[in-house]
Amino acid sequence: MANPNTLAFLDALQDAPVIAAVKSDEDLSRAMTSDCAAIFFLYGTILNIAALVKTAKDGGKMALVHVDLVEGLAGRDIAVDFLAENTQADGVISTRPNLIRRAKELKLISVQRFFLLDSIAYENVLRQSSNADVIDILPGTMPRVLARLSSQLRQPLIASGLLADKQDVISALGAGAIAVSTTSESLWFA
């Protein structure tokens, strides 16, 4: 049976396919005024991540934490346990398969991030993505690659990175991505 949190996330992205990726408190404040249904936290520390996530949740946004980028957390399963027990996070983002597996065990939304640099990285996506609920591909400005991947994977794709304008968003969505995540504030309000 599918994780109800993941289903709610995917449903929210149908109506609002741009995810605000925030790297500062100022970004978070602006994202809270956007129509984005979800926020990807690309910053924080073990001291403030619970409060940051609470801000998003109190504002009606889904909150996913890039566990690899939170200062004070290590790449071990206990980092995901910490987020599950001490924050209201809906899910985690990570490049690490063990953290994705642990997130799924804890019924958190799991978004596995892959950086596509070459054909070896492409093959790694096909081999290592079996546990994630959603796959996040960087850079997100490769519509032909996104189209090929979306036809080969069972999970939905998010395109991230290097998205500069509305046409980049339209191209990624047209290639099979269900959403884009971006730090570009202008795209949060497009």
Secondary structure, 3 states (H helix, E strand, C coil): CCCHHHHHHHHHHHHCCEEEEECCHHHHHHHCCCCCCEEEECCCECCCHHHHHHHHHHCCCEEEEEHHHCECCCCCHHHHHHHHHHCCCCEEEECCHHHHHHHHHCCCEEEEEEECCCHHHHHHHHHHCCCCCEEEEECCCCHHHHHHHHHHCCCCEEEECCCCCHHHHHHHHHCCEEEEEECCHHHHCC
